[in-house]
Amino acid sequence: MSLNASVWLVILVALLAANLPFFNDRILAVGPLRQPKTLWWRVLELLVCYFVVGAVGLGLEHSVGQIYPQGWEFYATTAALFLTFAFPGFTWRYLFHRRH
């Protein structure tokens, strides 16, 4: 896989994973739903999805070549970008008023 394709793949996976907790009522999209999920469950799932996307990116970086060491600035930037990607799902779940 080329470098350009792997970058776009990570961005697409991050966009989907960031919105997954808000568009799905199951725990981590596979677990059973025993009661409605609260915002804290969704934030916890968002954190887990952030680390899963990071692992996908790390795996793709390893397949291309040597893994470059990152500082705290990289993780702060990627976390802010991941939260930005989650905004459409958050808006749909909590800010969009549905008419019944």
C-alpha positions in Angstrom: 0.0 0.0 0.0 1.4 3.4 -0.8 2.0 6.1 1.8 -0.7 8.3 0.4 -3.3 5.5 0.5 -2.4 4.6 4.0 -2.8 8.2 5.2 -6.3 8.4 3.7 -7.2 5.0 5.1 -6.2 6.2 8.7 -8.2 9.4 8.2 -11.3 7.5 7.0 -11.0 4.9 9.9 -10.7 7.8 12.4 -13.8 9.6 11.0 -15.8 6.4 11.2 -14.5 5.4 14.6 -15.0 8.9 16.1 -18.7 8.8 15.2 -19.4 5.2 16.1 -20.2 5.8 19.8 -22.9 8.3 18.9 -24.6 6.5 16.1 -24.7 3.1 17.8 -26.4 2.2 21.1 -24.5 -1.0 21.7 -21.4 -1.0 23.8 -18.4 -0.8 21.5 -20.8 -1.7 18.6 -20.9 -5.4 19.6 -21.9 -5.7 23.2 -25.6 -6.1 24.2 -27.7 -3.1 25.2 -28.9 -3.6 28.8 -29.8 0.0 29.4 -29.5 3.3 27.5 -25.9 4.5 27.2 -25.0 7.7 29.0 -22.6 10.4 27.8 -19.9 8.9 29.9 -20.2 5.5 28.2 -19.9 7.3 24.9 -16.8 9.2 26.0 -15.2 6.0 27.2 -15.9 4.4 23.9 -14.5 7.4 22.1 -11.3 7.0 24.1 -11.1 3.3 23.2 -11.7 4.1 19.5 -8.9 6.7 19.6 -6.5 4.0 20.8 -7.7 1.5 18.2 -7.3 4.1 15.4 -3.8 4.8 16.8 -3.0 1.1 16.6 -4.2 0.9 13.0 -2.0 3.9 12.2 1.0 2.4 14.0 0.6 -0.8 12.1 0.4 1.0 8.8 3.4 3.1 9.6 5.3 -0.1 10.6 4.4 -1.7 7.3 5.8 1.3 5.3 9.1 1.5 7.2 10.6 2.5 10.5 8.3 3.9 13.2 9.1 7.5 14.0 9.0 8.4 17.7 6.4 10.9 18.7 6.2 13.5 21.5 3.2 14.7 23.5 2.5 17.3 20.9 1.6 14.6 18.3 -0.9 13.0 20.7 -2.5 16.3 21.7 -3.0 17.2 18.1 -4.4 13.8 17.1 -6.7 13.8 20.1 -8.0 17.2 19.1 -8.5 16.1 15.5 -10.3 12.9 16.7 -12.7 15.0 18.8 -13.3 17.3 15.8 -14.1 14.2 13.7 -16.6 13.2 16.5 -18.6 16.5 16.3 -21.1 15.3 13.6 -22.1 12.3 15.7 -22.3 14.3 18.9 -24.4 16.9 17.2 -26.8 14.3 15.8 -27.1 12.5 19.2 -27.4 15.5 21.6 -28.1 18.7 19.7 -30.5 17.7 16.9 -34.0 18.0 18.1 -36.3 15.3 16.6 -39.9 16.0 16.1 -42.3 13.2 17.1 
